[in-house]
Amino acid sequence: MQLTPRESTIVALMAAGHTDAAIAAQLDLSVRTIAYTLSALMERFEVSNRFQLGLRLGAEAPQQTPIEDPAEEEPDET
C-alpha cells in the first residue's frame, strides 16, 4: 500500500521520535489530525501500536528523503 506525501511525512516524524504535538506543530495541523492519521494507518496496516507501524512501514517503504530538523541547522555566520 502506498502512503500519501502527508502520511509519509507524519510517519517519518513519528519514527524519528516526535510526539503527536511536535508533529502537529511542525506541520501546522491539529494534534487530533495527527492522532487520527496514525490511527487510520495502524488500522490499514493491521498493527496495534505506533512501534509496529514504524516497523511495518520501515520494512515496506522505499528509501525516503529524510525530514530536516530545524534545530540541527547551523547559524549563518556573516
C-alpha angles and dihedrals in degrees: 000000000000126000125221116243089255092050090048091053093048092049092047091052091046090050089050088060101258119150122236088255092052092048091048092050093048094048096037092239133124121268087237091058091053092048091048093048093050091045091051091049091050089052093046093050093040097238128133104217145025093257092057090046090054092049093047095047093041090057094047102035122095117233106292132199108264119247112249116235109217090210089064095058114111118232116257108251110207 
